Amino acid sequence: MTIPLPGPLWLIGCGNMAGAMLARWLECGIDRREISVVRPSGVAPAEGVRTLTVLPEDEVPAVVLLGVKPQKLDAVAPALAPVLDRHTILVSILAGVELASLRARFAAPEAIVRAMPNTPVRLGKGAVALIAEGAAAGQRAAVEALMAPLGPVEWFDDEALFAVAGHLAGAGPAFLFRFIDALAAAGAKLGLPPDQAMRLARAMVEGAGALAAASPEPPAELARRVASPGGTTEAGLKVLDDDEALRALMLRTLDASRRRGLEMAAAARAAPSGRT
């Protein structure tokens, strides 16, 4: 797989998510000579990747990936903004920082893109939500080509819906990991050795997830097919389905994530310059 780049790619910050994206890109053969990572530690995330503690002075980036924590945006924006030109594609993976808040800090780039990936992008099995402002067709195509090796790409026109997608697919792996942990803990509570219960839970989720992804049937129908009338699976499903307990729990979970995102968006709007 070849990943085309329109020019130099800068990663501003390289934490868990940006690091997972970079690892996948490198695995897929991206030209590491075109990549510069800027991070306070100066520690290279991979062999052969130029890593600096300050912005490069020998080039103008074609693509910039903002991968710092959202609270650090105003620590990097004042130095970064003057370096970018109108042709630079600015891609932000900062949760809760809206397009308008990015535009308030970065006036020069015509194209600003918000991306919301999730950690399975490291295996090429993630999901990436995208929304853009000011991006021409060629710029959207360049961003999509960069994101495609990470997993399925979904474009949005409505930023509120983009945010919901981020809570579902971006934060969703953490919720699923909690489920795996809880399922294994339940098995251990009922007598299984904890390590064996965890192996079974992991294998079950991997297989069931692959089946759900490959099947044309909706998950509800797949669940029905597992459950025999009056059987053991049906007895367990009744606990989850009673008063729609599981649906209500997931709604509260996603809504809590959504409300925190709104708080973060408001904070970013309130301090566009970082000097309040």
N, C-alpha and C positions, 0 to 999 in steps of 0.2 A: 504494500500500500504506500503510495506516494502522497505526501501532504504538501501541497503547493503553498508557498508564502509569497506575498507581494513585495517583500523586503524584510528588513530587520524586525524581529519580534522582541519586545521587552516585556519581562514579567516584573511588575512592581510588587514585591512581596512574593513569597513562595511557601506558604503554609500548607496545611493538609490538603485543601482542595486544589489550589494552584499546583502543588507538588504532584498530586495524582494526575492532573491533566498533563503536566510536563512529562511525567514518566511514561504515560501512554503515547504521547507524541513521539518521544524518543524511540520507544519500542517500535513504532510504525515507520521509523526512518526519516523523521523530520531533519532538516539540515541544521545540526547543532551550531554550526558556525554563524548562523543567522540569529541565534538566541543570546540575549543578555538578561541575566537575573540580577535584580537590585534588591538587596536585603541587608538589614543592619549587621547581621552576623558575618557576612562575607563568605560563608561556607557554601561551597558549590553543591547544588542538589544532585548533580550527576557529573561523571567524568567528562571533561571536554567542553563543559558549558561555562562560558564566561560569566563570572559572578563578581559583582562590585558592591561597594557600600554607598556609592554615589552614582548619579546618572551618567551614562556614557557621554563623552564630549565629541566623539568622532563620527556621529551619524545621527540622522533623524529617523525615528522608528516608523515603519509602515503600519504596525499593529502594536498597541500597548494593552496588556492585560493587567487590570487593577486587581490584585489579589491580597491586599492588606485587610486587616480587620476594619469593619465600617467606621469604628471610632477613631481610626488612624488616618482617615481620608484627608482631614485638614492638616495633618502633619506632612503629607507628601504632595498635596495639590499645588501649593505655592511654588515649589521648585520645578514640578513636572509641567505645569500648564504652559509656561513660556517656551518650552522646548518643542512642543507639538506644533505641527502645521496643519493646514486645511485638509491635506490628503491622509493624515494619520487616522486610522480606525481605532477608536478608544472602546475597549471592551471591559465592562465592569462585572465582576462576580460578587459585588458587595451587597449582601442582603439588606433590604430595606432602604437603599439609597436610590431614589427615583431618577428618571431621566432628567427632569427639570433641575434637580439638585446637582447632578453631574454637569449639566450645561452651565449652571451658575458658576462652576469652578473651572470649566474647560471650554472656553469660547472658541478656540481656533479650529478644532476638528469638525469637519462637516458631519461625519458619521459617528454617532455614539450608540453603542449597543449594550444592553444589559443581557447577561447570560446567567442562568441558574442551573448549574450542573449538580450532580450528586456523586458521592465517593465511588460507586461502582464504575465510574468512567475509567478508573485505573485498569480495569479489565476489558474496556471497550463495551461494557454492558450497562452504562449509565443512561441517563436521560438528560437532555439539555433543552431548557426553555430559552427562547430568544425573543427580544423585542428591540426595535431600532428607532432612532430618530435621525433624519437627515441622510440616511444611507441610500446610495444609488443601487441599482440592481447588481452591478458588478461588485460593490462592496458587501452587499448581503450575501452574494455567492461566495466571496472570499471567506467570510466569517463561517458560513455553513460548511465549506470545505475543510476549514480548520477544526470545526466541532464534530464533523461526521465520524471520525475514527473513535470518538468517545462513546458513541451510542446514538439512539434515535434523537432527531432534532425536531422540535416543535416551535413554530413561529407564532407570535401573538401580536395583535393590533391594539388590544386593550390592556393597559398596564395593571389594572385591578385584577384581571383574569390571569395575567402573567404572574402576579404575586401569589394568587391561589395555587397556581401550578408549582411555584417554587416551594410552597409549604407542603404540597402533596408529594411531589417527586424529589425535591431537594432535601427536605427534612425527613421524608418518609423512610429512608433507610435506617435512621436512628430509631424510629418507632418500631420498625420490623425487627431490628436487633434486640430491642427490649422484649418483643414478643418471643423471640427465640430463647432468650435468657429465662423468661418466665415459664415457658413450656418445659424447658429442661429442668428448671427448679421444681416444677410440679411433678415431673417424673421421678426426680430424686426424693421428693417428699413421700412419694408412694412406694419407695423401696429400691429404685434403680441406683447403681453407683453413679455419682454425679458426672464423672467423665464420660461414662457410657450414655447417660441421658443427654448430654450435650452433643455427642457425636450423632445420636439418632435425630435430635432436633435439627441440627444443621443439615444433615443429609435429607431429611424430610422436606425442609423449606427449599433446598436447592432443587429437588426433583419436582415438587409441587409448583414452584415458580416457573420452571422450564415448561411444565405441562400447561400451565395457565397461559404462558406466552405463546405457545405453539398451537393451542386448541382454538378452533373457531367458536366453540361454545363459551358462553359467559361463565365466570367463576361460580355464580350461584348454581348453575346447572351441573358443573363439575362436582360441587359439594353434594348435590342431590344424588349423583351417581355413586358417590362413595358410601352414602348412608343407606343401609337397608332398612325398610320399615320395621320398627320395633327393635332395631339393633343397637349396638354399642355406640356407633358414630352418631346416630340420631339422638341418643340420650345426651351426648355431649353438646350437639348443636342446639338442643333445646335450651341449654344454659345460656349460650351466646345469643340466641334469638328471643329469649323471654323479654318482653317489653323492649325489643330491639336494643338490648343492652350493649352489644358490640358496636352497632351503628351509632348509638348515642355517645359511647366512649370516644370513637374516632372523630365524631363531629366536635366534641369538646376539645379534643387534642389538636385538631387542625385549626379550630377557632382560636385557641390560646396562642398558637404560632402566628396566626394572622394578626391578632391584636398586638402582639409584640412587634411584628413587622410595621404596623401602622405607627407605633410609638417611635421606632427607629427612623421611619420616614419623616415624621414630624421633627425629630431632633436634627436630621440632616437639612431640612428646609430652613430651620431656625438659625443655622449658623453657616451660611454659604461661604464665608471667608475664613471661618475658624477663629474669628476675633469678635466676640460678643461683649 
